[in-house]
Amino acid sequence: MPHLEIKVEEPVGAVVRLAAIGELDAASAAQLEAALDAQLVDGRRVSLDLSEISFIDSSALRVLLAAQKAGTEAGSGLVVSAASEPVKRLLQMTGLNHVLLAG
């Protein structure tokens, strides 16, 4: 099984859903960044499902924040629609749960 797998669903209107499966760390951060950059175009919003992420570190957090900022500046956006416990813990510890988590 790959270190990280990213599934991209067909856009529904201006929203596209991505699901990441595996580990988000320094080794896979560039893969996540490329997937997000490819989707945050033309005002499209990205709904990112991280419910199947078993590990996340600061490298991935940097990618999420950069994508959220770039998306906002471009008139699109990024929201984490579902998060595993490791993701929730990191977002809560950094105070970014209010910025990145939906609802």
The 8 nearest C-alpha neighbors of each residue, nearest first, counted from 0:
[[1, 2, 3, 4, 21, 20, 22, 5],
 [2, 0, 3, 4, 21, 20, 22, 27],
 [1, 3, 21, 22, 0, 4, 27, 26],
 [4, 2, 21, 1, 22, 20, 27, 5],
 [3, 5, 20, 19, 1, 21, 6, 2],
 [6, 4, 19, 18, 20, 7, 3, 17],
 [5, 7, 18, 17, 19, 8, 4, 20],
 [8, 6, 17, 16, 5, 18, 9, 15],
 [7, 9, 16, 10, 17, 15, 6, 18],
 [8, 10, 15, 11, 7, 16, 14, 17],
 [11, 9, 15, 14, 12, 8, 13, 16],
 [12, 10, 14, 13, 15, 9, 16, 8],
 [11, 13, 14, 10, 15, 43, 44, 9],
 [12, 14, 43, 44, 11, 10, 15, 42],
 [15, 13, 44, 11, 10, 12, 43, 45],
 [14, 16, 10, 45, 46, 11, 44, 8],
 [17, 15, 46, 8, 45, 47, 7, 14],
 [16, 18, 7, 47, 6, 48, 46, 8],
 [17, 19, 48, 6, 5, 47, 49, 20],
 [20, 18, 5, 49, 4, 48, 6, 17],
 [19, 21, 51, 4, 52, 3, 5, 18],
 [22, 20, 3, 52, 53, 2, 51, 4],
 [23, 21, 54, 52, 53, 3, 2, 55],
 [22, 24, 55, 59, 27, 54, 28, 56],
 [23, 25, 56, 27, 26, 59, 55, 58],
 [24, 26, 58, 28, 27, 59, 23, 56],
 [27, 25, 24, 28, 29, 23, 2, 30],
 [26, 28, 30, 24, 29, 25, 23, 3],
 [29, 27, 31, 59, 25, 30, 24, 26],
 [28, 30, 32, 31, 27, 33, 26, 25],
 [31, 29, 33, 27, 28, 32, 34, 3],
 [32, 30, 34, 28, 29, 33, 35, 27],
 [31, 33, 29, 35, 30, 34, 62, 36],
 [32, 34, 36, 30, 31, 35, 29, 37],
 [35, 33, 31, 37, 32, 36, 30, 38],
 [34, 36, 32, 38, 37, 33, 39, 31],
 [37, 35, 33, 39, 38, 34, 32, 66],
 [38, 36, 34, 35, 39, 33, 40, 32],
 [37, 39, 35, 36, 40, 34, 45, 43],
 [40, 38, 36, 43, 70, 37, 35, 75],
 [41, 39, 43, 38, 42, 75, 37, 36],
 [40, 42, 43, 39, 75, 74, 73, 13],
 [43, 41, 75, 74, 40, 44, 73, 13],
 [42, 44, 13, 75, 41, 40, 39, 14],
 [45, 43, 76, 14, 75, 77, 13, 15],
 [46, 44, 77, 15, 14, 16, 47, 76],
 [45, 47, 16, 78, 80, 79, 77, 15],
 [48, 46, 79, 17, 80, 18, 16, 45],
 [47, 49, 18, 81, 80, 50, 79, 17],
 [50, 48, 82, 52, 51, 19, 81, 83],
 [49, 51, 83, 82, 81, 48, 52, 19],
 [52, 50, 20, 49, 83, 53, 21, 19],
 [51, 53, 21, 20, 49, 22, 54, 50],
 [52, 54, 22, 21, 51, 85, 55, 83],
 [55, 53, 22, 52, 23, 85, 56, 21],
 [56, 54, 23, 24, 22, 86, 59, 85],
 [55, 57, 24, 58, 59, 60, 23, 54],
 [56, 58, 60, 59, 61, 55, 24, 25],
 [59, 57, 61, 25, 60, 56, 24, 28],
 [58, 60, 62, 28, 61, 57, 24, 23],
 [59, 61, 57, 63, 62, 58, 64, 56],
 [60, 62, 64, 58, 59, 63, 65, 57],
 [61, 63, 59, 65, 60, 64, 32, 66],
 [64, 62, 60, 66, 61, 65, 67, 59],
 [63, 65, 67, 61, 66, 62, 68, 60],
 [64, 66, 68, 62, 67, 63, 69, 61],
 [67, 65, 69, 63, 68, 64, 70, 62],
 [66, 68, 64, 70, 77, 65, 69, 76],
 [67, 69, 65, 71, 70, 66, 64, 72],
 [70, 68, 66, 72, 71, 67, 65, 73],
 [71, 69, 76, 75, 73, 67, 68, 72],
 [70, 72, 68, 74, 76, 73, 69, 75],
 [71, 73, 69, 70, 74, 68, 75, 76],
 [74, 72, 70, 71, 75, 69, 42, 40],
 [75, 73, 42, 71, 72, 70, 76, 41],
 [76, 74, 42, 70, 43, 44, 71, 73],
 [77, 75, 70, 44, 71, 67, 45, 74],
 [78, 76, 45, 67, 44, 46, 70, 79],
 [77, 79, 46, 99, 101, 80, 100, 47],
 [78, 80, 47, 100, 99, 81, 101, 46],
 [79, 81, 101, 48, 47, 46, 78, 100],
 [82, 80, 48, 50, 49, 79, 83, 47],
 [83, 81, 50, 49, 86, 87, 48, 84],
 [82, 84, 50, 86, 85, 52, 49, 51],
 [83, 85, 87, 86, 88, 82, 50, 53],
 [86, 84, 88, 87, 83, 54, 89, 53],
 [87, 85, 89, 83, 84, 88, 82, 90],
 [86, 88, 84, 90, 85, 89, 82, 91],
 [89, 87, 91, 85, 86, 90, 84, 92],
 [90, 88, 92, 86, 91, 87, 93, 85],
 [89, 91, 96, 95, 87, 93, 88, 92],
 [90, 92, 94, 88, 96, 93, 89, 87],
 [93, 91, 89, 90, 94, 88, 95, 87],
 [94, 92, 90, 95, 91, 89, 96, 88],
 [93, 95, 91, 96, 92, 90, 97, 98],
 [96, 94, 90, 98, 97, 93, 99, 91],
 [95, 97, 90, 100, 91, 99, 98, 94],
 [98, 96, 95, 99, 100, 94, 101, 91],
 [97, 99, 95, 96, 100, 94, 78, 101],
 [98, 100, 78, 96, 79, 97, 95, 101],
 [101, 99, 79, 96, 78, 97, 98, 80],
 [102, 100, 80, 78, 79, 99, 81, 97],
 [101, 100, 80, 97, 78, 79, 99, 96]]
